[in-house]
Amino acid sequence: MALLARAALLAALLTPALLLAPQGLPTADTVPSINLTFDPRTRNLTWRCTENITAVLCAMTTADKGPAMVKGKRCHCTFQDSILHTGVTFTVTANIGHRQIVEKLVYTNPGRNGTAAENFSCFIYDADFMNCTWAKGLAAPDDVQYFLHLQDIKTRRERECNHYVSESGTHVGCHLDYVSELRHHIQVLVSGTSQQAAIQFFDATLLLKQIEIHSPPSNVSVACNTSHCVIRWEKPRSHFSTSNRDFQYQLRIQRQNREQHSDNPLVEVSGDSGNKYNFRSPQPRAKHTVQIRAADSRVLQWGAWSPPAEFGSGERPPSLVHVYLLVILGTVIGTVMLGYLFKRFLGTPIPQIRDKLNKEDDEIIWEELPPASGKGDPEEAIAVEEVRVSSVSVCTSHTSRLESFGKLSEC
C-alpha cells in the first residue's frame, strides 16, 4: 500500500509540469524557416522580419549568369537590374539568434513556354524619341495581346506605352515620345494576356546611352585654298548632355565621276579635334562630295549619313596624254623653225641651175660682110645678116639640148 500511494503522488506532481513545458520548439534536427517571398514589380526579396533574424548576404542566380551578390538589409534585399524571365534562384544567408541558416527560393516565369514576346529591341533617335519592337511568341495563341511597361530603376516610377504598333491586331511595337523624361537606366517589361493560355513575360534592362542612334552632324561646310580644303561641322543633338569628346565621326569623301566607295576609305575623326578635318586637295581639283556620320565614342553605333556637301570646280583636270602631245608638237615646230632660220641666214647658198635660154649675157657674134657690088644698100645687107646669125645661135642652143637627150632635129 505504501508503494502504491507513493506512485500516485508522483504522477500527480509530474502532470502539471508536463503541461507547463513549451510546445513546438525546434530540436537539434529542425531547421527554422524565414519565409522568403519575391515581388517582381519592385524586385524586392523579403522575409519574416523579427528581432532575432538578421540577414548576412543575398544572392541571385540565373540560368545564363553566375550568382549576383547584394548585402541584405534588415528585412529585405533589392535586385534593381535583375532579369527574371529566364527564371532565377534566390539564396539568403541569415542569422537567427546565434545560429546561421541558408534558405532558397526558386522563382519561375509563369505561363506556357514559348508564349513570351521575342526579338525585343529599342533605339533612341532624334534625341527625343524611342522605338521598341518585338515579335509574337512561337507558341502564343492567336488572341494574345502584349503590353509594354517602362520603369525607372532608381525611382521605380512606371508607365505604359501609349502608341502601340500592331500587326494583325497584335501589339508588336511601341513609339515613345517622352524620352526626355527617362533617366539613363530603365527596365522594360512586355507582358501578355490571352483567353486560351497563360502568357509568359519578357523583361530587360536598357542603358539609354548604348541604344541612342545619333542624327547626322549639321551645318557641314567646306572652305578651300590652293592646297587644302577644311571641312567643318557641328555635333548632333543628343538625349544626354555630352561634350565634343564623347563623339566619334566618320567622313566619306567621294570624287565625282567615280564608282561609289571605290578606293575611298572612310576617315575616322575624334570629337576632340574641334569638329574639323583638313583634306589635302591641290588645285586644280575635281568636284568632290563629303558626308559625315556620328556615334558615341564608347559604343560606336553609327547613325545616318549627312546630305552630300559639294566642293571643287567640277572641271576635270587635263590628262597627261594631252600634255605630252602638246610638248611633242611644240618640240617639232621649234626644230623646224630653227632649221629654217639656220639655213636662211647662216647656211651655204644652194646652187641654182643656169637657164641658157633666158640668159641675158649670151654673146651674139657679129660678122661684117663686104657689100655686094651693085646689089642694094649696105644697110639692108647688115640687117639680113643679123637675123641669120641670131637664128643660127638659137638653133645651136636647141641642138645642144636635144643632143643631151639623145635626139637630134633639124634647125
Secondary structure, 3 states (H helix, E strand, C coil): CHHHHHHHHHHHHHHHHHHHCCCCCCCCCCCCCCCCEEECCCCEEECCCCCCEEEEEEEEEECCCCCEEECCCCCEEECCCCCCCCCEEEEEEEEECCEEEEEEEEECCCCECCCCCEEEEEEEECCCEEEEEEECCCCCCCCCEEEEEEEECCCCCEEECCCEEEECCEEEEEEECCHHHCCCEEEEEEEEECCCCCECCEEEEEEHHHHEECCCCEEEEEEECCCEEEEEEECCCCCCCCCHHHEEEEEEEEECCCCCCCCCCCEEEEHHHCCEEEEECCCCCCCEEEEEEEEECCCCCCCCCCCCEEECCCCCCCCHHHHHHHHHHHHHHHHHHHHHHHHHHCCCCCCCCCCCCCCCCCCCCCCCCCCCCCCCCHHHHHHHHHHHHHHHHHHHHHHHHHHHCCCCCCC
